[in-house]
């Protein structure tokens, strides 16, 4: 019985010691660098390509200047101008050093568009790039009236969309 009372007293003392009334205060005076949290996607795909030749769709994913090799998904959405309803989604595979790649072959002259849909570290980024294939007759190219937003029905969760046509390097 005495051991039981001693144990009860010890547990009570521990509980009292753990229930401090002090409020934890964040003493970090340094501002948070929001830009360092941003996931940056640079499209590496050329803007002019040949007809019937394999084209490498590529995007470099980084955050705070470091390669992101653990993106949840990188998908290249490609469509001919004016035909967004017929877009195809191609899964990008990690090639290394934050670069994700996929191959496509365009079978005729035209103006195409590509989104590099990238989901990484809780953010969804989707830079857009125009790709001119061969020597299209610009008078016959359909105007692309598609919006710069995701029209994919399978994305119901709320995501952060950062759209940028200037986020690519050449």
Legacy VTK file of the C-alpha trace (Angstrom):
# vtk DataFile Version 3.0
C-alpha trace
ASCII
DATASET POLYDATA
POINTS 170 float
0.000 0.000 0.000
2.856 2.320 0.835
4.466 1.773 -2.609
1.172 2.648 -4.237
0.922 5.948 -2.315
4.520 6.842 -3.171
3.839 6.105 -6.863
0.682 8.221 -6.784
2.571 11.096 -5.162
5.374 10.840 -7.742
2.934 10.891 -10.677
1.094 13.880 -9.173
4.378 15.755 -8.760
5.280 15.067 -12.394
1.904 16.285 -13.613
2.152 19.500 -11.594
5.662 20.093 -12.943
4.453 19.638 -16.533
1.464 21.947 -16.286
3.274 25.265 -16.339
1.175 28.391 -16.797
3.883 30.044 -18.897
2.769 30.852 -22.423
5.265 29.917 -25.103
6.344 33.007 -27.020
7.956 32.963 -30.449
11.114 35.017 -29.987
12.198 34.687 -33.608
12.671 38.322 -34.591
13.781 37.441 -38.125
11.148 38.020 -40.812
10.020 35.002 -42.803
11.331 35.088 -46.387
8.202 34.162 -48.316
10.128 34.102 -51.606
12.303 31.315 -50.201
9.176 29.196 -49.723
8.035 29.657 -53.336
8.353 26.676 -55.653
9.884 27.914 -58.914
9.377 26.044 -62.193
11.574 27.020 -65.130
10.507 25.531 -68.466
13.497 24.205 -70.402
11.608 23.138 -73.548
12.596 25.006 -76.725
10.025 27.458 -78.091
10.571 26.312 -81.700
10.787 22.648 -82.692
10.662 20.528 -85.840
7.768 18.397 -87.060
8.051 14.603 -86.564
11.064 14.834 -84.271
11.034 13.778 -80.647
10.852 16.832 -78.406
11.899 16.791 -74.791
9.409 18.552 -72.531
11.446 19.610 -69.511
11.035 21.702 -66.397
13.453 22.543 -63.600
11.819 22.651 -60.167
13.487 24.501 -57.289
12.744 26.044 -53.934
14.972 28.555 -52.183
17.653 28.013 -54.842
17.796 24.254 -54.251
16.673 21.479 -56.612
13.372 19.796 -55.790
13.768 16.076 -56.485
10.678 15.093 -54.491
7.857 16.822 -56.379
4.525 15.094 -55.856
3.815 15.367 -59.583
4.983 17.097 -62.735
2.594 16.768 -65.660
2.933 18.431 -69.015
-0.403 19.491 -70.516
0.011 20.069 -74.261
-2.569 21.266 -76.789
-2.718 22.824 -80.218
-3.809 26.455 -80.252
-7.590 26.688 -80.122
-7.987 23.028 -79.167
-7.518 23.028 -75.380
-10.363 20.512 -75.058
-8.099 18.005 -76.819
-5.086 18.560 -74.583
-3.016 15.586 -73.552
-1.416 15.102 -70.136
2.038 13.548 -70.071
3.693 12.521 -66.810
7.133 14.006 -66.264
9.784 11.761 -64.758
12.644 12.979 -62.566
15.850 13.033 -64.606
17.930 14.428 -61.731
18.964 17.780 -60.285
15.345 18.956 -60.067
14.699 18.421 -63.795
11.576 16.522 -64.861
11.217 15.330 -68.458
8.828 13.706 -70.911
8.952 13.180 -74.676
6.436 14.140 -77.347
6.411 14.200 -81.133
4.305 16.750 -83.025
3.046 15.347 -86.328
2.163 18.621 -88.069
3.003 22.314 -88.200
1.183 24.427 -85.668
1.233 26.611 -82.597
0.985 24.629 -79.381
0.838 25.493 -75.709
2.152 23.664 -72.698
1.491 23.955 -68.982
4.060 22.361 -66.691
1.627 21.431 -63.888
3.872 20.999 -60.864
2.770 20.029 -57.385
5.582 20.193 -54.850
5.800 20.905 -51.146
2.147 21.830 -50.833
2.073 24.269 -53.766
0.778 23.947 -57.327
2.659 25.973 -59.929
1.782 25.909 -63.622
3.900 28.057 -65.926
2.769 28.187 -69.548
4.844 28.215 -72.714
4.053 28.553 -76.403
5.752 26.071 -78.750
5.893 26.724 -82.488
6.179 23.483 -84.458
7.618 23.618 -87.955
6.443 26.531 -90.113
2.745 27.032 -89.398
0.624 29.226 -91.659
-0.268 31.811 -89.011
-3.393 32.821 -90.964
-4.774 29.302 -90.404
-3.791 28.948 -86.742
-6.828 28.989 -84.473
-6.767 31.636 -81.768
-6.220 30.101 -78.344
-9.013 31.339 -76.104
-8.279 28.938 -73.283
-7.810 30.437 -69.862
-4.640 30.152 -67.840
-6.381 28.096 -65.188
-6.802 24.423 -64.609
-9.890 23.004 -66.277
-9.204 19.511 -65.037
-12.172 17.907 -63.317
-10.055 15.628 -61.148
-8.619 18.526 -59.123
-11.214 19.258 -56.472
-8.931 20.080 -53.577
-7.979 23.699 -53.023
-4.564 24.481 -54.407
-2.411 27.569 -54.731
-2.164 28.480 -58.410
0.773 30.574 -59.454
0.593 31.171 -63.169
3.484 32.730 -64.953
4.569 32.942 -68.507
7.770 34.684 -67.442
9.005 31.847 -65.254
11.011 30.078 -67.937
14.578 30.316 -69.115
16.067 29.828 -72.552
LINES 1 171
170 0 1 2 3 4 5 6 7 8 9 10 11 12 13 14 15 16 17 18 19 20 21 22 23 24 25 26 27 28 29 30 31 32 33 34 35 36 37 38 39 40 41 42 43 44 45 46 47 48 49 50 51 52 53 54 55 56 57 58 59 60 61 62 63 64 65 66 67 68 69 70 71 72 73 74 75 76 77 78 79 80 81 82 83 84 85 86 87 88 89 90 91 92 93 94 95 96 97 98 99 100 101 102 103 104 105 106 107 108 109 110 111 112 113 114 115 116 117 118 119 120 121 122 123 124 125 126 127 128 129 130 131 132 133 134 135 136 137 138 139 140 141 142 143 144 145 146 147 148 149 150 151 152 153 154 155 156 157 158 159 160 161 162 163 164 165 166 167 168 169
